[in-house]
Amino acid sequence: MNKSLLLAALATLLSLPVQAADSQPLSRGEVRMVDIASQKITLRHGPISSIGMPPMTMVFEVEKPELLEGISVGDRVDFQAKQQANRFIVTELHVTK
């Protein structure tokens, strides 16, 4: 293979955006309740591929209390969740337009 062609191909590959291997798409949901005191949020959500969960309404803990700032009942959100034993924890939360 031509050396300059190989270098061009390598440069193209290195310029592509990198996505973490364990990165999962965000899930969609609607906020049903926010409990700032106990750092929990109730979401009616679609499938959560990161933990293999079907659509339902359930209570999640939040990883950081700051995630609940500016969140209100009725907001549509994109979120990421993880499972630790029998706990389900929201690790990322964004209000959608």
Summary of the structure (lengths in Angstrom):
residues: 97
radius of gyration: 18.8
end to end distance: 49.4
largest distance: 64.0
contacts: 223
relative contact order: 0.21
helix: 18%
strand: 43%
